[in-house]
């Protein structure tokens, strides 16, 4: 190890998630030359205990997105050790949005209690500074990036058979105040284009990283929007108001299983398929998991009550670029995307085919996609730009300089 290298603990929580970017960030730190890294999965008791016992040896402790994205069950168990550390603490934050099963208030409090020195936000810098202003940490804007080893062009555009491919869960529109992703899914599932497209769209399954890369390589294009929501509250005020309204409507007839219930730890040990079956069971009926509250609510009614009178566009935006955008770039899969900032990385007509917010130009966007030369040049241009500026290697360079 060189004298300039940082002895680094990379902390993550793996219990069966299919989010490929979790693997990408872990690989990025493990392969970066200036982080002498050792990784710890705190969802596994032996690994968690090992971290706690050795935490004083590290110059830098990095908490990846999975540590706090969906819950703080395992994160809380290492908090006393983090508070006694000698090195610096850099924490990423997963799911930076107020959701019933993963609210922002406990995440922010955890970062404050842990004494994080640096917080890496996926969001725009000004949004991250708003969210985490009370933690005392320095805020770094660190969006996702391209992993060119995992996502690479294997099949030429001319040989791809699927016009539009999507693998995306529907968004919890009840709490984020927009149906952008869900409207996109509905539009392309309906496939009312002339001529009709060859599509492969699923909202009920996810692929592992290898499978996702292979799927993208079979698609001429994919469709998406920015991740997150337009409005963001660091105090969870809107989300809590909606929860109270839903509870009042039900008259207390339903029972909710708390997100951090001891039952969740048991569920994490179940096979993926069994867990998906449980989600279906707990999304209906009088017994529901906290994370599944509100799925049956009428979006228009919720929007009229809780979002309609809020300033739009908001001064502080909760929207951001997603890992899936970079994955498509890596496989040179053309992208049709709703217009947005995308962390000021991807530009409409330069890097993607833009869709207006009201989707009124959808046929025009599809017509552009039909031009093989156009879509090939767009995909190649976006790939070259991203390889030069937005790989995980570039993100590691930035982080090392920012914390040194």
Secondary structure, 3 states (H helix, E strand, C coil): CCCCCEEEEEEECCCCCCCHHHHHHHHHHHHCCCEEEEEEECCCHHHHHHHHHHHHHCCEEEECHHHCCCCCHHHHHHHHHHHCCCCEEEEECCCCCCECCECHHHHHHHHHHHCCCEEEECCCHHHHHHHCCCCCCEEEECCCCECCCCCCCCCCHHHCCEEEEEECCCCCHHHHCCCHHHHHHHHHHHCCCCCCCCEEEECCCCCCHHHHHHHHHCEEEEEECCEEECCCCCCCHHHHHHHHHHHHHHCCCCEEECCCCHHHHHHCCCCHHHHHHHHHHCCCCCEEEHHHCCCCCCHHHHHHHHCCCCCCCCCCCEEECCHHHHHHHHCCCEEEEECCCHHHHCCECCCEEEECCCCCCHHHHHHHHCCHHHHHHHHHHHHHHHHHHCEHHHHHHHHHHHHC
